[in-house]
Amino acid sequence: MATLKDVTQFSQRLNVLYVEDNAKVAEETAAMFELLFARVDVAKNGQEGLERYNDDRYDLVITDINMPGMNGIEMIRIIREINPEQKIVAVSAHDETDILLDMVRK
């Protein structure tokens, strides 16, 4: 059984891309992530996230779903074309069945 110490030691080796359009949420969450992960890069929308992703590779991508311009779903679709094995966590404050079903498919 993994302990909290084991999980922390593992996570501190990971590079993370965090994509969030709400500046306040991004700032606060990134500060928390920086305690857990080796490196945290932040992007403000899917297009910027995809640009950062193309410039570097990440162990984990954490993205909001609803963002202006390119949303998280479209960014995930493109990232999956680049790297089908990429680990991605999608988060949203919205409770919409259609979005959830689309995410499960991706």
N, C-alpha and C positions, 0 to 999 in steps of 0.2 A: 504494500500500500504506500502510495506517495504521500509524503508529508508536505506541509506548507513550505518548509525549507527546501525540499527537493524541487517543488514547482518554481519557487523564487530563483533558485540557482539556474534552472533551465531557462526561465523567461529572460533573465538578464543577459542571455546570449543572443536574443532575437532582435532583429531590426524590423520596425513597424512603420507602415504608412497609414496615417490616420486622415480620413477625408471627411470634413464637416464644414458646412456653410455658415453656421452660426458662430461668429467670432468669439463670443463669450464662452459658449459651450466648448469650442475647440481649445481655447486657452486653458480652461480649467481641467478639461479631460486630459489634454496633452501633458500638463504638469503632473497629473496622477500617473499617467502611463510612463513618464520619464523615471519614476521610481521603480517601475517593474521591468522595463525593457532596456536593452543596450542603447538603442537609438530610436527616436521617434521623429519622423518627418511629417509635417502637416500640410495638407492641401485644402483649398477652400471650395472646390467643386470637382465634379468628375473629370472635366477636361484637364485641370491642373493636376489632379491625382494621376491621371493617365500619363501626363508628361513626366511627372516625377517617377512613375513606375518604369517608364521607358529609359530613364536616365540611370536607374539603379534597380536592383532586385531586392525584394523584401521577403522575410520569413512569413509575415502576416500583414494582410491589408484589412483595416477596420474602416468601414464606410457608412455614412448616412445614406438613406435611400433618396429622399426628396431634397433635391438641390437645384438651383437655377442652372441654366445651360445644360450640360451633360449631367444627368442624374446618376445615382449609384448603380442602378440596374444596368444602364447602358455601359458604364465603366466596367462593371463586373463582366458583362458579355465580352467586351474587347480584351480584358485581361485574361479571360478563360481561353480566348483564341491564341493569345501569346503563350500562356502557360496554363494548360488544363489542370495542373496539380497545385496551383497557387491556393494557399489557405486564405480564406476570406470570411470575415464576420460582418454581416450587415445589420445595422441598427436603425430603428425608426420610432418616432413618437406617434406615428399614425397606426390606426387599427383598421386596415383595409384588406379584405380577403383576397382581392385580385392581386394586390402587390405581393402578399405572402405567397400565393400560389406561383406567381412568376419567379419569385426568388428561389423557391424550392426547385423549380425546373432548372435554374441556372446553377 
